[in-house]
Amino acid sequence: MFKKVKKGKKTMKKIKKLVAIQPVSFLEESKPLLNDYCDEVVFYDTQPESAEEIVSRIGDADAIFVSYTHAIGGDILSECPNLKYIGMCCSLYSEASSNVDIAYAREHGIVVTGIRDYGDEGVAEYVLMNSIRRLHGADGYQPLLGDISEVSGAKVGLLGLGASAQAVARVLKMMGADVRYYSRTRKPELEKAQGYQYQELHSLLQECDIICSCLSKNVKLLYEEEFALMGENKILFNTALSPCFDQKAIEKWLEKDNTWYFCDTLMGLGEESLLNRENVFCQKRSSGMTRQAVVRLNQKVLENIKNYAEA
């Protein structure tokens, strides 16, 4: 399945066939670099429409690239006996939030690698840009707090304090915002170094003007009780890859005066019927996938496959 080849003083595994089963934001200038590790490389530029099509695309490949949009479960992996490596061209923070069945892969000798911290700057800019527009009323609606307001002094509550949330916090704090956060695990080192204030979830939701969810995929924190505490005159951002809320609860909250919901992706939006509301905005693409982020993604994916080949 693998050929051992010598590169300099190192012996590395040579992948016979690598298939990118869907668009994975791989740059044309990066593709020739894969020839150092692979005999054959195939890129698909359309999304597969079924699990059967994914299996067909993988075929006899011993390595694949995937993104975050399709589940790669044991039902698919069991049909691909040659497969030994899965390179996730997207964030991998935990097994629970991954679209790849990592436990199955591990049990069957398939190595799975993912990347982190490549698109956080774009997420921070997305939150800052739309916060300013709402605080100033630059979008044609009444400013959030009545009068035109600066970010300075605005109370911002972050749900989660991972890499993207930290990027949001840095940008907003630099602009003078009062940044608080809630996380299931407190981050005392960041509280001390950056001055972020930890706050229990319910008091944070009550007191903050802007709530920004940067939670892991499939984590929900906001139900009817939480939205009732938020009340009116609030912005909710969700930059996660799944809804951070109960659907009926957010629909009820959005009926209140001066409530606003921003989400960058359809995966995180919730039901698409929300788009019929004038106080809901979705740009339908990841705010983290900037030109610069794509370059960082390519560098990290290439580093992963290099490390795998040389292991």
N, C-alpha and C positions, 0 to 999 in steps of 0.2 A: 504493500500500500504506500509506504514511504520509501524513498531512496535516500540513503545517507550520502551526503556530498561534503567535501571539504572546502571551506572558505577561509583562506589564510591558514591559521593554525586550528581553527574550530571546525568540528564536524557538526553538520546540522541536518535536520529532517527536511527533505524536499517534498512539498505537497504536490501530488500528481494533478489534482484538479480542484480549483477554488471557484465557487459559484456565489455571486451576490444575487440572492433570490428576489430582490426588489430594489428600488432606488435607495441608495445608502449615502448620498451626498459625497461620493468619492470623486475627487477632481481628476480631470484628464491627465494633468501633469504628475499625479501620484500613481496612476495605474502602471506605468513601466517599472516602477520600483518593486512591484509585486513579483516581477520575473526573477528576482533574486531568491525567492522562496517557493515559487510555484512553476510547474511545467505548463499548466494551462489555466487561464483565467476567463470566466464568463460573467458578464454583467447584464442583468435584466433591467430595463428602464420603465417597466410597468409593474403595478401591484398584482400579486397573485389573487385570484378570485375565490379560491377554496383551498382546503387542506390538501386535497388531491393534486391540485396544481403545484403547491409547494413541494410535495413529494416528487412530482414529475420533474420540476426544475432542479431539485437536488440530484436526482438520478444516482450516478455512481461516484459523485464527488466525495472527497475525503475531508473537505473544508468548505465552510460557507460563511458569508457575511449576511447579517440580518439587521433590520432596524426595529423600531418599537411598536409598529402598527399591527403586527400579526402574532398570534400566539403560536409558539413552537413547542408543542407539548409532546408527551410520550407517544401519543398516537402517530405523530409525524416521525419522530426520531426512530421509532421501532421499525419503520419502513425503509430506513436508510442505513443499512449495515456497514457501509464503508466509512461513514462519517466519524471523524476523530477530533475535529476542531470547529468551534462556532465563535466567530468574531462579531460581537455586538457593536454596531456602529452607532451607538446611542448610550445613554447613561445607564449604568448598572450600580445601584446603591445597595440592594439586598435581594436575596432569593425571593422573598415574599412579593416584592414589587416588580420582579422581572417577567417579561413575556416569554422567556425561555424556561422550560422546566429543567432547572439546573440540577435538582436532586436526581432526576432520571438520567441526565447526562453524566453526572458524576458516577452513578452506579454502573454505567455502561462504558466507562472509560473515555468519554467525550469531554475534552477541555473546553470550557466556556470563558471567554474574556470580554470585559466591557470597559467603558471609559467613564470619566467623571470630569466635572469642572472645566468644560470647554465653552459653554454658552451663557454663563452667569451674567456677564456684563450686559448682554442684550436684554436679559430679563429685567435687570435693574433699570435700564434706560426706558423700557416699556412702562414700568410702574411709575417712574419719575415723570415721564412725558404726559401720561394720562392723569396723574395726580395734579400736575400744574394746570392742565386744561380745565379740569373740574373746579379747582380752587379759584381759577381766574374767570370761569364762565366763558372760556374761549371757544367752547363747542356750541355756543348759541343758547345754552340753558343758563338759568340762574346759578351764580356761583354756589358751591357746596355750602359754605358757611354764611351765606347771605351777602356779605360784602366781598369784593375781590380780596383774596388772601394769598399770602406767600406760603411756601412749604415751611418756612421758618415758624416754629411754634406749633405746627400741626402735630396731633398725636397719632402716631403710626403704630399699629399692633401687628406683629409678625406671628404667623402660625407655623412653627418649625424654625429652626435656626441652622439649617444645613448650608451648603456652599452658596446656592442661589439666594437664599434668604439673607446670608451675610453680605452678599454683594448689594442687595436692595438696601440693607441697613446702612452700609458704608456711604452709599450715594445720598440717601435721605438725611442721614445724620450730618453729612458735610454741608447740606443745604439748611441745616438748623432745625430739622424735625426732632421731636421728642419720641425716640424709638424705644418701644417695649417689645417683649416677645413672650410667647408661651411655647413650651416644649415639654414633652413627657420626660425628657432628661434635661435638667438644668445645665447651663454652660458657665460655671463660675469664672473660668479663665477668660472668657469673652466679656463677661460682665465687668471684670476688673480691668481688662486691657482696653476695651472699646466703650465702656460706660453704658452698655445696654442694660435696661431694667427688666428683670423677670417679673411677670405678673400672672396670677392665676387666670385661667381662661375666661371665666365669667366677668370678672372685673375689667379685664382687658377689652372685651367686647363692648361693655357698657361705656367705657371712658374714651376709647380711641375714635378718631374721625375716619381713619383709613385702616382697613383690615386687609392684610395680604397673606394669602395662603400659599406657602411653598412646601406643602406636605408631600410625602412619598405617595406613589401611585396606590390607589385603593384605600387610602386612609380618609375617613370621614369624621369630622368634629362638630359640624354645625347642623343642629336639628331644631325643632320648633322652639324649644326653650332658649337656645342660643340666639336665634334670630329675634325672639321677643326681647332679649336683653340688649341687642344691638339697636333696635328701634329705628328712628328716622335719622336723616341727615348723615348718612354714612356711605362710603365707597367700599365695596368688596372686590378685591382682586383674587383671581385663582390662576396661578401659573403652573399648577400641577398637571399631570397627564390623566387625571380622572377627577370627577366632581368631589369636592371636599364637604358636600352638604347633602341633606335629604331633599329630594326634588320638590315635594309638596310644601316643605317648609320655606324654601327660597321663593317659590311662587307667591306664597302668602306675604312674605317680607317685601317683595318687590311691589306689592300693592300700596305700601306705605309711602308717605310723601318723602321726596328727596332721597330716595335710595337708588344706588347705582351699582351695577355688576359688570366687571370687565374680566374677560378671559381671552387668552391668546389662541388656544386651539379648540377645535371641535371635540377632541377627546376629553378635555377638561370642562367643557361647557355645561354638560347636563343635557336634558332633552332639547332638541333643536327648536321646539316651539317657543323657547325663551327668546329667540331672535325676533319674534314678533313684537316684543316690548321695546318702547323707545328708550328705556333706561338700562338696556342690556347691549353690550358691545363686544363683538368677537371678531378678531382680525383673521381667523381661520388659518393661521400659520404660527409656528413656534417663534416667539420673540427672541429665543436664544439662538436661532439659526441664522446668524448674521454671516457676512462674508468672512469676517475674521474668525468666527466660531467654526466655520467649515474647515478652515485651514488647520485650526487646533485639533479638530476631530480627526482629520486625515493623519496628522502627525502621531496622535495617540494610537489610532488603529494600526498604523504601520509599526509602531514600537511594540505593540502587543504581539503581532504576528512574527516579528523578528525575535522577540523573547521566546515565543513558543518554538520556533524553528531551531533555535540555538540551545534550547533546554536539554 
